[in-house]
């Protein structure tokens, strides 16, 4: 019988403060009076290093200048901020670490512990020289997946690496985003056709990639959503969120708790499921199927993905029954769920030292979110545990805590692939019951909390909403073996996977607002199902997605506010491909061009392309909701503790526009006797889908 275990307490120990200062990697000038920041030579040298060290992760290092450092890590104790933590990694590695070539998953107890040790090994390097040399050694000697995970975390969270851009995860590890047949086809063509790919002088080659709708799941029409659930931008969005707020990182050193971490965690999933629901509804599918631990999971999943070593991702049969798989682990999970549910119902949580913390205040949602996620910032992870981690292990049936050969992960055991599996949405729909249970104990918002004195939102006019599919190319060269023997550069040859993806035509809207006085306000914009009666909102509010949020300066009298989707707060554009971004870096490194730091390669945001659900040719009916509230300043003014030019501000505590709860005003029960108020407006819209591929006029 396998013993049920959880992440070691050592994983949740807070990291010691990092003593090195934040490096500002810029020089500044003005173009037409507008400040523009450029990367300096030191920054470009670091950027170049990361792109080269991550190239072809499953092959030996091919850059000669790095090879002298690949044999030994830095042993000098004075080169580490906390040598005890660095030495813990060194001793563990000598005793036996996960080997190169073995499948890695963060949802394995031993692998997670080792990943944390490797991350701390990087994080405690006292200067760039030490860090640089240790990264080279680790690239050559540690497991590829673990190395990428730990390195990514360090780049995100080391103050002296802020602004560094890593290649998009779907181009670093394309096997997690594209079906096995794409790589099989590319390999076969290279063997048979000397004019293909790296074997020729062609600058790029295109391989057609399809979605897995035909094979992945045929139950209840789930496969019709594959264009959404397998979208590389959507899966990358989730991956980066989970990396920014990795559950075993936290404490005062990284400051993730300053970002209302627990509340953000629950709100992110609530919004993700609301967006998924709209896509389902747009395709004629019903609500998300409920998940219970005693009933079979009707929706099987066959991912059609293969790891680099050729092993397929583990699949799940239709009508999978959980209890026979691991009854001990399942019983433990149910007990932990009940502990959190009881805490919410009782209105307090017990801390590690036996103190009670009140859960009847709105800000306590942050406590609940950390309990549910089991992060290091939980007030008592020893007792409430990590139900999310255990649930994934059970649902994916891929973790046994034994030798490496016994771990065969399914899609739910990787951040990159989780959202492909229908069970992901079913589980998080269950998990969000904690969110709604907590909110049910809070009183409905009063008129005073909802209204904006003297402000009336009189009308909104929205452009026609149109969606379409367009071809999109992703550089999958990093997932193909390359022969460096001919002294040719891997950067001059590119293999692209082409796939149709959902997009929308940019649109604008115009709001007419009457205000009795001048002042600041905050606009929130939501989309949700078409409402035919305001009372439907009590149930349908959980399916509204916040599309945008921004500050406006109102003047006394009439105000016309125009907003375009290209300005939306949460949305980001496509990333530049791995090869092209490296070439851009090198041109700047050689002094031939400037490398602008303008967040164009930002990782933290929702893909602009997926702003709208697919819709129907005849129009998919929806409701847009707008609300203008007074500006309630956050505890720390927005952007005041980080440079938003080149940083996402994770852990800064100054990411947010105002202090209102996430999801306001849909996050509580609604009292329809005072809802809506004059500063709100619902408007009916329709999303029209145009068949066939079309170019986006904004590109």
VMD Tcl script that draws the C-alpha trace (Angstrom):
set ca {
  {0.00 0.00 0.00}
  {1.40 3.35 -1.00}
  {1.77 5.87 1.75}
  {-0.15 9.12 1.22}
  {2.29 12.00 1.47}
  {2.35 15.72 0.74}
  {4.91 18.33 -0.02}
  {7.57 18.37 2.69}
  {7.44 21.14 5.23}
  {10.84 22.20 4.00}
  {9.24 23.15 0.71}
  {7.13 25.67 2.55}
  {9.93 27.28 4.58}
  {10.17 30.95 3.70}
  {13.18 31.94 1.67}
  {15.69 34.22 3.37}
  {15.75 37.79 2.10}
  {17.89 38.40 -0.95}
  {20.46 41.06 -0.28}
  {21.39 42.11 -3.79}
  {19.64 45.18 -5.13}
  {17.35 45.43 -8.09}
  {19.29 46.01 -11.29}
  {17.80 48.63 -13.60}
  {18.71 47.39 -17.09}
  {18.04 50.56 -19.06}
  {19.20 53.76 -20.56}
  {16.53 56.34 -21.22}
  {15.89 58.83 -23.97}
  {12.91 60.57 -25.53}
  {11.35 60.10 -28.95}
  {8.90 62.85 -29.89}
  {8.79 63.80 -26.23}
  {7.83 60.30 -25.06}
  {10.29 58.47 -22.74}
  {11.72 55.32 -24.32}
  {13.91 52.88 -22.40}
  {16.61 50.81 -24.06}
  {18.48 47.79 -22.76}
  {22.12 48.43 -21.93}
  {25.06 46.16 -22.78}
  {25.02 44.35 -19.44}
  {21.36 43.50 -19.85}
  {21.87 42.35 -23.45}
  {24.71 40.05 -22.40}
  {22.37 38.38 -19.90}
  {19.56 38.19 -22.45}
  {21.90 36.56 -24.97}
  {23.06 34.04 -22.36}
  {19.58 32.83 -21.48}
  {18.55 32.39 -25.09}
  {21.68 30.35 -25.81}
  {21.65 28.23 -22.66}
  {18.01 27.23 -23.26}
  {18.50 26.27 -26.89}
  {17.89 22.55 -27.52}
  {17.56 21.64 -23.86}
  {17.77 17.92 -24.50}
  {21.12 18.21 -26.25}
  {24.52 19.02 -24.71}
  {25.64 22.64 -24.51}
  {26.88 23.72 -27.92}
  {28.39 27.14 -27.12}
  {32.14 26.71 -26.60}
  {32.56 29.63 -24.19}
  {30.20 27.96 -21.69}
  {31.82 24.52 -21.65}
  {34.64 25.30 -19.14}
  {31.99 25.96 -16.48}
  {29.96 22.81 -17.13}
  {32.07 20.48 -14.97}
  {31.87 22.02 -11.49}
  {29.63 24.37 -9.53}
  {31.07 27.28 -7.52}
  {32.28 25.87 -4.20}
  {33.35 29.12 -2.49}
  {30.97 29.67 0.46}
  {31.41 33.44 0.25}
  {29.69 33.38 -3.14}
  {26.31 32.52 -1.60}
  {23.85 34.63 0.35}
  {22.75 31.57 2.30}
  {25.29 28.79 1.95}
  {23.23 26.45 4.13}
  {20.51 26.39 1.45}
  {23.03 26.14 -1.39}
  {24.83 23.32 0.39}
  {21.54 21.47 0.88}
  {21.26 21.25 -2.88}
  {24.90 20.20 -3.27}
  {24.57 17.36 -0.78}
  {21.26 16.19 -2.22}
  {22.69 16.15 -5.73}
  {25.63 14.04 -4.61}
  {23.22 11.56 -3.01}
  {21.17 11.26 -6.19}
  {18.97 13.70 -8.11}
  {16.45 13.13 -10.87}
  {18.45 11.99 -13.88}
  {18.61 13.69 -17.23}
  {16.12 12.35 -19.79}
  {13.54 11.32 -17.16}
  {10.03 12.79 -17.39}
  {9.68 15.67 -14.95}
  {6.54 16.88 -13.18}
  {6.23 19.40 -10.38}
  {3.32 17.35 -9.02}
  {5.62 14.73 -7.58}
  {6.77 14.97 -3.97}
  {10.45 14.18 -4.55}
  {10.77 16.15 -7.76}
  {9.20 19.22 -6.13}
  {11.62 19.05 -3.22}
  {14.59 18.80 -5.57}
  {13.26 21.62 -7.76}
  {13.06 23.91 -4.73}
  {16.64 23.03 -3.80}
  {17.87 23.77 -7.32}
  {15.95 27.06 -7.36}
  {17.54 28.09 -4.05}
  {20.94 27.12 -5.44}
  {20.38 29.65 -8.24}
  {18.70 32.22 -6.04}
  {21.46 32.33 -3.43}
  {24.24 33.13 -5.91}
  {25.59 36.42 -4.65}
  {26.43 37.93 -8.03}
  {25.95 37.42 -11.75}
  {29.27 35.62 -12.24}
  {28.37 32.96 -9.67}
  {24.86 32.63 -11.01}
  {26.05 32.41 -14.61}
  {28.54 29.63 -13.91}
  {26.14 27.61 -11.75}
  {23.43 27.83 -14.39}
  {25.83 26.47 -17.00}
  {26.79 23.59 -14.72}
  {23.12 22.80 -13.98}
  {22.18 22.97 -17.66}
  {24.72 20.24 -18.39}
  {24.16 18.05 -15.34}
  {20.55 18.25 -14.08}
  {17.25 17.01 -15.46}
  {16.08 19.15 -18.35}
  {12.53 19.73 -17.13}
  {13.63 20.48 -13.59}
  {16.35 22.81 -14.84}
  {13.90 24.80 -16.97}
  {11.42 25.05 -14.09}
  {13.97 26.23 -11.53}
  {15.70 28.58 -13.96}
  {12.41 30.19 -15.00}
  {11.49 30.77 -11.36}
  {14.85 32.39 -10.68}
  {14.59 34.71 -13.69}
  {11.11 35.74 -12.59}
  {12.02 36.34 -8.95}
  {15.66 37.47 -8.77}
  {15.70 41.28 -8.49}
  {18.83 41.55 -10.64}
  {17.11 39.74 -13.53}
  {13.99 41.85 -13.79}
  {13.20 42.65 -17.41}
  {14.91 39.56 -18.84}
  {12.73 37.94 -21.51}
  {12.74 34.17 -21.80}
  {11.53 32.49 -24.98}
  {7.83 31.61 -24.86}
  {7.26 28.31 -23.07}
  {5.50 26.83 -26.11}
  {8.72 27.35 -28.10}
  {11.03 26.13 -25.35}
  {9.01 22.95 -24.80}
  {6.87 22.58 -27.94}
  {6.17 18.89 -27.21}
  {3.79 20.07 -24.48}
  {1.78 22.18 -26.94}
  {1.74 20.29 -30.24}
  {0.66 16.75 -31.04}
  {3.20 14.01 -31.58}
  {2.42 13.68 -35.29}
  {3.90 17.13 -35.99}
  {7.31 16.11 -34.64}
  {7.10 12.68 -36.25}
  {6.36 14.30 -39.59}
  {9.23 16.78 -39.17}
  {11.68 14.00 -38.25}
  {10.61 11.83 -41.20}
  {10.89 14.69 -43.66}
  {14.37 15.52 -42.42}
  {15.41 11.93 -43.00}
  {13.94 11.77 -46.50}
  {14.14 15.32 -47.86}
  {17.47 17.15 -47.91}
  {15.60 20.33 -48.77}
  {13.76 20.33 -45.47}
  {14.56 22.19 -42.30}
  {17.99 22.13 -40.73}
  {19.37 20.00 -43.54}
  {18.90 22.74 -46.11}
  {19.62 26.43 -46.47}
  {15.98 27.41 -46.21}
  {15.34 29.99 -43.52}
  {12.10 28.37 -42.39}
  {9.81 25.42 -43.04}
  {6.16 25.02 -42.11}
  {4.51 21.87 -40.75}
  {0.73 21.72 -40.48}
  {-0.62 21.12 -36.95}
  {-4.19 20.08 -36.18}
  {-6.13 19.98 -32.93}
  {-6.93 16.67 -31.22}
  {-10.70 16.97 -31.51}
  {-10.88 13.76 -33.51}
  {-9.24 11.62 -30.85}
  {-8.88 13.45 -27.53}
  {-12.44 13.22 -26.20}
  {-15.64 12.22 -27.95}
  {-17.83 12.44 -24.85}
  {-20.60 15.07 -24.85}
  {-18.96 17.01 -27.67}
  {-16.02 18.20 -25.54}
  {-13.71 17.85 -28.54}
  {-15.39 20.78 -30.29}
  {-13.60 23.06 -27.80}
  {-10.09 21.89 -28.69}
  {-9.33 25.14 -30.57}
  {-9.77 26.86 -27.19}
  {-8.43 24.34 -24.67}
  {-5.35 23.60 -26.82}
  {-4.62 27.21 -27.73}
  {-0.92 27.79 -27.06}
  {-1.51 31.32 -25.78}
  {-4.16 30.21 -23.30}
  {-2.01 27.39 -21.95}
  {1.02 29.69 -21.74}
  {-1.08 32.22 -19.81}
  {-1.91 29.59 -17.19}
  {1.67 28.31 -17.05}
  {3.09 31.76 -16.35}
  {0.50 32.56 -13.70}
  {1.37 29.36 -11.86}
  {5.08 30.13 -12.16}
  {4.65 33.69 -10.92}
  {2.85 32.36 -7.84}
  {4.40 28.91 -7.48}
  {2.86 27.43 -4.30}
  {6.18 26.54 -2.67}
  {7.47 30.11 -3.00}
  {6.41 32.97 -0.78}
  {7.00 34.60 2.55}
  {8.28 38.11 3.13}
  {11.36 37.62 0.92}
  {9.44 37.40 -2.36}
  {6.45 39.47 -1.28}
  {3.87 37.42 -3.20}
  {1.51 37.91 -0.26}
  {1.56 41.66 -0.99}
  {-0.35 40.95 -4.22}
  {-3.45 39.68 -2.40}
  {-2.19 36.28 -3.44}
  {-4.98 34.10 -2.06}
  {-7.74 36.31 -3.42}
  {-5.99 36.50 -6.79}
  {-5.67 32.72 -6.91}
  {-9.41 32.13 -6.46}
  {-10.41 35.00 -8.73}
  {-8.13 33.76 -11.51}
  {-9.84 30.36 -11.49}
  {-13.30 31.91 -11.24}
  {-12.58 34.02 -14.30}
  {-10.99 31.12 -16.16}
  {-14.05 28.96 -15.66}
  {-16.40 31.80 -16.55}
  {-14.52 32.28 -19.82}
  {-14.58 28.52 -20.47}
  {-18.33 28.47 -19.81}
  {-18.91 31.19 -22.42}
  {-16.92 29.18 -24.96}
  {-18.95 26.08 -24.14}
  {-22.20 27.99 -24.44}
  {-21.08 29.48 -27.74}
  {-20.62 25.92 -29.04}
  {-24.00 24.71 -27.81}
  {-22.63 22.76 -24.85}
  {-24.22 22.73 -21.42}
  {-22.75 23.65 -18.05}
  {-19.52 22.11 -16.78}
  {-20.13 18.60 -15.51}
  {-20.03 18.30 -11.75}
  {-17.17 16.31 -10.22}
  {-17.65 14.03 -7.22}
  {-15.03 11.71 -5.82}
  {-17.41 8.73 -5.71}
  {-18.84 8.92 -9.22}
  {-17.07 8.02 -12.48}
  {-15.54 10.80 -14.58}
  {-17.49 10.39 -17.80}
  {-15.11 12.45 -19.95}
  {-11.98 10.51 -20.77}
  {-9.03 12.24 -22.33}
  {-6.43 11.08 -24.86}
  {-3.92 13.92 -25.14}
  {-2.08 12.79 -28.29}
  {1.10 14.35 -26.89}
  {4.48 12.69 -26.52}
  {7.43 13.67 -24.37}
  {10.82 14.31 -25.90}
  {11.85 10.71 -25.14}
  {8.90 9.35 -27.12}
  {6.75 8.22 -24.19}
  {3.11 9.30 -24.65}
  {1.30 11.35 -22.05}
  {-0.85 9.17 -19.86}
  {-4.49 9.01 -20.96}
  {-7.72 8.58 -18.98}
  {-10.46 6.21 -20.09}
  {-14.09 7.25 -20.23}
  {-16.05 6.67 -17.02}
  {-12.90 6.55 -14.94}
  {-13.60 5.57 -11.32}
  {-11.31 7.22 -8.78}
  {-11.74 5.06 -5.68}
  {-10.09 1.85 -6.95}
  {-7.08 3.89 -8.08}
  {-5.97 5.03 -4.61}
  {-8.58 4.81 -1.82}
  {-6.15 5.89 0.92}
  {-5.12 9.05 -0.89}
  {-8.74 9.75 -1.81}
  {-9.98 9.43 1.77}
  {-7.22 11.78 2.92}
  {-8.20 14.31 0.27}
  {-11.85 14.28 1.31}
  {-10.83 14.87 4.93}
  {-8.75 17.90 3.96}
  {-11.60 19.33 1.88}
  {-13.90 18.97 4.86}
  {-11.47 20.86 7.12}
  {-11.55 23.89 4.84}
  {-15.30 23.72 4.42}
  {-15.80 23.57 8.17}
  {-13.51 26.57 8.66}
  {-15.58 28.62 6.22}
  {-18.87 27.52 7.82}
  {-17.61 28.19 11.35}
  {-16.19 31.55 10.37}
  {-12.65 31.08 11.60}
  {-9.45 29.24 10.78}
  {-6.90 27.80 13.18}
  {-3.32 28.98 12.69}
  {-0.22 26.87 13.34}
  {0.05 28.20 16.89}
  {-3.61 27.53 17.72}
  {-4.94 31.06 17.24}
  {-8.31 31.78 15.59}
  {-8.45 34.04 12.54}
  {-11.79 35.59 11.61}
  {-13.23 34.58 8.22}
  {-16.24 36.88 8.29}
  {-14.45 39.93 6.92}
  {-14.23 40.60 3.15}
  {-10.41 40.70 3.19}
  {-10.36 37.15 4.67}
  {-10.83 35.86 1.12}
  {-7.04 36.14 0.93}
  {-6.72 33.70 3.85}
  {-9.17 31.26 2.23}
  {-7.37 31.39 -1.12}
  {-4.06 30.54 0.49}
  {-5.70 27.68 2.41}
  {-7.20 26.23 -0.75}
  {-3.99 26.55 -2.77}
  {-1.86 25.27 0.10}
  {0.79 27.87 -0.66}
  {3.67 28.77 1.61}
  {1.62 31.81 2.68}
  {-1.16 29.63 4.12}
  {-1.73 30.27 7.83}
  {-1.69 26.52 8.52}
  {-0.61 24.32 5.63}
  {0.30 21.55 8.11}
  {-3.37 21.01 8.92}
  {-5.25 22.11 5.80}
  {-2.71 20.65 3.34}
  {-2.55 21.02 -0.44}
  {-5.83 19.66 -1.71}
  {-5.12 20.97 -5.21}
  {-1.90 18.97 -5.52}
  {-3.41 15.75 -4.18}
  {-6.44 16.11 -6.45}
  {-4.29 16.45 -9.53}
  {-2.30 13.36 -8.60}
  {-5.51 11.35 -8.25}
  {-7.16 12.67 -11.39}
  {-4.02 12.18 -13.49}
  {-3.25 8.73 -11.96}
  {0.38 9.35 -12.70}
  {2.30 9.69 -9.45}
  {3.50 6.91 -7.15}
  {6.25 8.55 -5.06}
  {8.54 5.68 -5.83}
  {11.45 5.47 -8.26}
  {11.56 7.77 -11.26}
  {10.48 4.97 -13.55}
  {7.15 4.73 -11.73}
  {6.09 8.27 -12.54}
  {3.99 8.51 -15.70}
  {2.30 11.91 -15.66}
  {-0.94 12.83 -17.34}
  {-1.75 16.34 -18.65}
  {-3.01 17.52 -15.26}
  {0.46 17.07 -13.79}
  {1.99 19.85 -15.88}
  {1.08 23.53 -15.85}
  {1.62 23.63 -19.61}
  {-0.94 20.92 -20.46}
  {-3.53 21.05 -17.66}
  {-6.09 23.11 -19.54}
  {-6.34 20.60 -22.37}
  {-8.15 18.09 -20.14}
  {-11.92 18.51 -19.48}
  {-11.33 17.21 -15.95}
  {-9.33 20.38 -15.23}
  {-12.48 22.50 -15.47}
  {-14.60 19.97 -13.61}
  {-12.17 19.90 -10.70}
  {-11.76 23.67 -10.42}
  {-15.51 24.11 -10.64}
  {-15.61 21.94 -7.51}
  {-12.76 23.85 -5.92}
  {-14.53 27.18 -6.45}
  {-17.33 26.03 -4.17}
  {-15.03 27.23 -1.37}
  {-14.94 30.68 -2.99}
  {-18.71 30.97 -3.31}
  {-19.29 29.48 0.15}
  {-17.08 32.15 1.67}
  {-18.77 34.92 -0.30}
  {-22.23 33.69 0.77}
  {-21.49 34.73 4.37}
  {-20.78 38.33 3.35}
  {-23.73 40.75 3.20}
  {-24.85 42.05 -0.22}
  {-23.36 45.36 -1.24}
  {-25.32 48.36 -0.03}
  {-26.43 51.25 -2.22}
  {-23.60 53.31 -0.74}
  {-21.05 50.73 -1.76}
  {-22.43 50.38 -5.29}
  {-23.26 53.92 -6.37}
  {-21.05 56.80 -7.47}
  {-22.69 60.01 -6.26}
  {-23.43 62.42 -9.06}
  {-22.32 60.05 -11.83}
  {-24.72 58.49 -14.33}
  {-23.73 56.12 -17.12}
  {-26.23 57.20 -19.77}
  {-25.38 55.08 -22.82}
  {-22.85 52.77 -24.42}
  {-22.41 52.14 -28.14}
  {-20.33 49.08 -29.10}
  {-18.89 48.25 -32.52}
  {-19.92 45.03 -34.24}
  {-18.17 42.03 -32.66}
  {-16.60 39.65 -35.19}
  {-14.46 36.55 -34.65}
  {-12.65 34.34 -37.14}
  {-9.93 31.73 -37.42}
  {-6.51 32.68 -38.76}
  {-3.28 30.74 -39.38}
  {-0.65 31.12 -36.67}
  {2.97 29.93 -36.77}
  {4.95 28.76 -33.75}
  {8.69 28.06 -33.85}
  {9.09 24.40 -32.81}
  {12.79 24.21 -33.71}
  {13.74 23.73 -30.06}
  {11.83 20.45 -30.05}
  {13.85 18.97 -32.92}
  {17.35 17.55 -32.68}
  {20.06 19.56 -34.40}
  {23.46 18.43 -35.60}
  {26.06 21.08 -34.78}
  {28.84 19.19 -36.57}
  {28.84 21.36 -39.70}
  {29.47 24.56 -37.72}
  {26.13 25.90 -38.91}
  {24.05 28.11 -36.71}
  {20.81 26.69 -35.34}
  {19.39 30.23 -35.43}
  {19.42 30.38 -39.22}
  {17.02 27.48 -39.71}
  {13.48 27.44 -38.38}
  {10.70 24.86 -38.42}
  {7.29 26.36 -37.77}
  {4.09 24.59 -36.76}
  {1.09 26.25 -38.36}
  {-2.31 26.03 -36.71}
  {-5.59 27.87 -37.11}
  {-6.48 29.89 -34.05}
  {-9.37 32.03 -32.86}
  {-9.07 35.80 -33.13}
  {-11.39 38.79 -33.23}
  {-11.48 42.04 -35.12}
  {-10.49 44.97 -32.90}
  {-13.49 46.91 -31.71}
  {-14.21 50.08 -29.80}
  {-17.02 51.35 -27.63}
  {-18.14 54.81 -26.62}
  {-19.61 55.59 -23.20}
  {-21.55 58.74 -22.44}
  {-21.28 59.67 -18.79}
  {-22.83 62.56 -16.91}
  {-20.98 63.80 -13.82}
  {-21.93 66.57 -11.42}
  {-18.31 67.18 -10.45}
  {-14.77 66.52 -11.64}
  {-12.78 63.62 -10.23}
  {-11.27 60.22 -10.81}
  {-13.31 57.11 -11.46}
  {-12.57 53.50 -12.32}
  {-14.32 51.76 -15.21}
  {-14.90 48.01 -15.12}
  {-16.18 46.16 -18.15}
  {-17.59 42.61 -18.06}
  {-19.08 40.20 -20.56}
  {-21.49 37.42 -19.74}
  {-24.48 35.41 -20.98}
  {-27.47 37.29 -22.40}
  {-29.78 38.32 -19.57}
  {-33.51 38.42 -20.24}
  {-34.40 39.26 -16.65}
  {-32.24 41.04 -14.09}
  {-33.06 38.36 -11.52}
  {-31.11 35.84 -13.62}
  {-27.98 37.63 -12.46}
  {-28.09 35.93 -9.06}
  {-27.04 32.69 -10.75}
  {-25.41 34.02 -13.92}
  {-23.05 36.44 -12.17}
  {-20.47 33.66 -11.78}
  {-20.23 33.48 -15.60}
  {-19.28 37.13 -16.12}
  {-15.70 37.78 -17.24}
  {-13.93 41.04 -16.46}
  {-12.62 42.30 -19.80}
  {-11.09 45.61 -18.82}
  {-10.40 48.02 -15.95}
  {-8.98 51.53 -16.11}
  {-8.96 54.98 -14.50}
  {-10.84 57.90 -16.06}
  {-10.70 61.60 -15.24}
  {-14.28 62.83 -15.24}
  {-15.15 66.46 -15.83}
  {-18.25 68.21 -14.60}
  {-20.98 67.78 -17.19}
  {-20.92 65.39 -20.14}
  {-18.08 62.91 -20.67}
  {-17.51 60.85 -23.80}
  {-15.18 57.94 -23.11}
  {-13.87 55.93 -26.07}
  {-11.92 52.72 -25.56}
  {-10.41 50.26 -28.04}
  {-9.61 46.62 -27.37}
  {-5.94 47.31 -28.10}
  {-5.86 49.31 -24.88}
  {-7.51 46.73 -22.62}
  {-5.75 46.39 -19.28}
  {-5.56 42.60 -19.01}
  {-4.68 41.70 -22.61}
  {-1.32 41.03 -24.28}
  {-0.28 40.51 -27.88}
  {1.61 37.64 -29.49}
  {5.22 37.01 -28.51}
  {8.06 37.29 -31.00}
  {9.40 33.86 -32.01}
  {12.45 32.42 -30.28}
  {14.76 32.74 -33.30}
  {13.66 36.24 -34.26}
  {13.96 37.57 -30.71}
  {17.46 36.12 -30.44}
  {18.46 37.81 -33.68}
  {17.03 41.10 -32.42}
  {19.01 40.69 -29.21}
  {22.21 40.00 -31.11}
  {21.79 43.04 -33.35}
  {21.51 45.20 -30.24}
  {24.39 43.34 -28.57}
  {26.64 44.13 -31.54}
  {25.55 47.78 -31.45}
  {23.64 47.60 -34.73}
  {20.23 48.39 -33.21}
  {18.49 49.26 -29.95}
  {16.57 46.76 -27.81}
  {13.48 48.58 -26.54}
  {12.05 47.61 -23.16}
  {8.36 48.22 -23.70}
  {6.62 45.09 -22.36}
  {5.92 43.89 -25.92}
  {7.23 40.45 -24.86}
  {5.36 40.40 -21.55}
  {4.32 37.01 -20.14}
  {1.68 38.19 -17.67}
  {-1.63 38.74 -19.39}
  {-4.61 37.24 -21.15}
  {-4.17 36.60 -24.91}
  {-5.88 39.45 -26.72}
  {-7.02 37.01 -29.42}
  {-9.23 35.15 -26.92}
  {-11.03 38.21 -25.64}
  {-14.32 37.02 -27.18}
  {-15.89 33.56 -27.45}
  {-16.17 32.15 -30.96}
  {-19.80 33.13 -31.46}
  {-22.19 32.09 -34.25}
  {-22.51 33.08 -37.91}
  {-25.95 34.46 -37.07}
  {-24.71 36.09 -33.86}
  {-24.15 34.71 -30.35}
  {-26.17 36.81 -27.88}
  {-24.27 38.18 -24.89}
  {-24.43 40.95 -22.32}
  {-21.79 43.60 -21.68}
  {-21.82 45.24 -18.27}
  {-20.16 48.56 -17.41}
  {-19.73 50.16 -14.01}
  {-17.93 53.34 -12.96}
  {-16.93 53.57 -9.31}
  {-15.06 56.16 -7.29}
  {-11.32 55.58 -7.25}
  {-10.52 53.85 -3.97}
  {-6.71 54.00 -3.82}
  {-4.92 50.71 -3.08}
  {-2.69 50.43 -0.03}
  {0.35 50.91 -2.26}
  {-0.10 53.22 -5.28}
  {-0.08 51.37 -8.60}
  {3.37 51.01 -10.23}
  {5.04 52.78 -7.28}
  {7.35 49.90 -6.33}
  {8.33 48.48 -9.74}
  {9.08 49.65 -13.25}
  {6.11 48.66 -15.38}
  {8.17 49.33 -18.51}
  {9.90 45.97 -18.22}
  {8.36 44.14 -15.24}
  {5.05 42.49 -14.41}
  {5.42 43.61 -10.80}
  {4.87 40.18 -9.26}
  {5.40 40.51 -5.53}
  {5.53 44.31 -5.70}
  {2.23 44.93 -3.92}
  {1.50 47.75 -6.38}
  {-0.04 45.94 -9.34}
  {-3.64 47.02 -8.88}
  {-5.64 50.08 -9.87}
  {-7.80 50.25 -6.75}
  {-8.66 48.51 -3.51}
  {-12.07 47.06 -4.44}
  {-12.48 43.25 -4.23}
  {-11.67 41.30 -7.37}
  {-14.87 40.66 -9.30}
  {-16.78 43.60 -7.79}
  {-19.81 43.85 -7.85}
  {-20.50 40.24 -8.91}
  {-18.57 38.57 -6.10}
  {-21.45 38.63 -3.57}
  {-25.12 37.82 -3.38}
  {-27.15 40.56 -5.05}
  {-29.89 42.55 -3.35}
  {-32.09 43.50 -6.30}
  {-33.87 46.19 -4.31}
  {-30.80 48.40 -4.79}
  {-29.21 46.90 -7.89}
  {-28.44 48.23 -10.48}
  {-27.49 51.83 -9.70}
  {-27.13 54.79 -12.08}
  {-23.39 54.28 -12.50}
  {-24.00 50.84 -14.06}
  {-25.29 49.81 -17.47}
  {-26.12 46.49 -19.13}
  {-26.12 46.39 -22.92}
  {-26.99 43.55 -25.30}
  {-24.41 42.54 -27.89}
  {-23.88 39.67 -30.32}
  {-20.68 37.95 -31.46}
  {-20.63 37.06 -35.15}
  {-18.29 34.33 -36.35}
  {-17.03 34.56 -39.91}
  {-16.17 31.22 -41.49}
  {-12.78 30.74 -43.09}
  {-9.35 32.16 -42.39}
  {-8.98 35.91 -42.44}
  {-6.08 38.23 -41.68}
  {-6.54 40.52 -38.71}
  {-6.61 44.06 -40.05}
  {-4.82 45.34 -36.96}
  {-1.69 43.28 -37.59}
}
mol new
graphics top color blue
foreach p $ca { graphics top sphere $p radius 0.5 }
foreach p [lrange $ca 0 end-1] q [lrange $ca 1 end] { graphics top cylinder $p $q radius 0.2 }
display resetview
